[in-house]
Amino acid sequence: MALTRDQLPGAAVPQEPVPVPALGGDVIVRGMDMPQMLRFSALRRRITQPQGDETEPQALERASGVLVPMVLAMCVVLDDGLPVYTAEQWGAFGARHAQQVMALWDVCIRLSGAHGDDEKKA
């Protein structure tokens, strides 16, 4: 027997409020949806490859400078559903508030279902 519409589970990405003292309050962190996750995964595969005489740890450090702000721009929103900052703005904010940015990154990755050490490296 086929499912009925009322039997379908919800299809929304998970989200939760997260306090960011440097911003003066809570923001909403959402998990990535499928198009965002595909974009993130493809970019991560490309930019984590060592370039020239770069070591793998150096490549991962370089990639983090691109991936972290990109993910925050996609996943961290205000109550109106619009992004808090652009990726460039997150990069600037992160220069002064790295610990808070990395805490937001951890929530973004967890809510996106991208668990594991591979994501922590990026």
N, C-alpha and C positions, 0 to 999 in steps of 0.2 A: 504494500500500500504506500502511495506517495505521501510525502510530508505535506502538512497544511501550513499555511503562512504563519499561523500562531505558534507552531512548533519550532520554528527556526530560531537558533540562538542569535543574539545580537552580533552585529558586524562592525561595531565601533572599536577604534584603537583605545587601549587603556590610557588613563591619564590620572595625574595626582598633583595636588598643590605641593610646592616645595618652597621653603623659606630661603630667601637670598638677602641676608642682612645688608650687603653693599647696595642693593636696589631699594631697600627700605620696606620690604614686605615679601609676600608670596607671589610666585609665578605658577603657571600651570605647565607641567611637563607631560607631553603626549608621546606615545610610542610612534615609531615611523609606520606609515601605511606601506602597502606593497610597492608602489612606484618609488617612494622615497628609499625604501630598503634596497631595491634593485639599483638605484642610483648610487647609494652609499657603498654597496658591495662591489659594484663595478669600479668605482673610483678607488676604493681601498685596494683592490687587486692590482690596479695599474700603478698607483703611486707608492706602494710599499716595496716595489722592486728596487734593489740597490742600483744607483746610477754611477757610472765611472768607477772610481776606486772606493766608493762608499761602502761601509759595512752594513749588514742587515740592521743592527740596532740604530745606526745613523739614519738609514732609510725610514725606519719606523718613527723616529723622532721628527724627521722632516714631514712625513705624512700626517702626523698628529696635528701639526700646525695648520693643515688644510681641513682634515676630517672633523676635528673637534668643533671649530666654529661653524662648519657647514651643518653638522647635525644639530647643534644648538639653535641655529637659525630656522631649521625645519621643525624642531620639537618643542621649543620653549616659547609659550605664548602668554598673553594677558587674558583677562576675562572676556575680552571681545573676540578672542580666537585668532588675533593677529600676532605675528612674531614680535617678541620683545625687541630684538635687534637683528640686523643683517649679519652675515658671516663676518664681514669686515669689522663691524661694531663689536661683535663678540671677541674678535681677536684683540681689539684695543682694550676692552673691558677685562679680558683674561690676563693681560699683561700686568694689571694691578691687583687682580683678584683670582689668581690661578687656582687656589684651593676651592673656592666656590664654583668656578667654572668646571673643574674636574668632578665635583660632587654632582653637578647638573648632568654632565656627560654620563656618569654612572647610572643615573636614573633614566636618562634617555635610552641607553643601551638595554637596561633591564626591562623597561616597558616595551621595548621593541622586540624582545625575545631573542636578542643577540647576545646570549650569555657566553662566557668562556674567556680564556686567557687571550685568544686572538684579538678580541675586541679591546681588551685592556691595553694591548700593545699599540693599537692605532690611536 
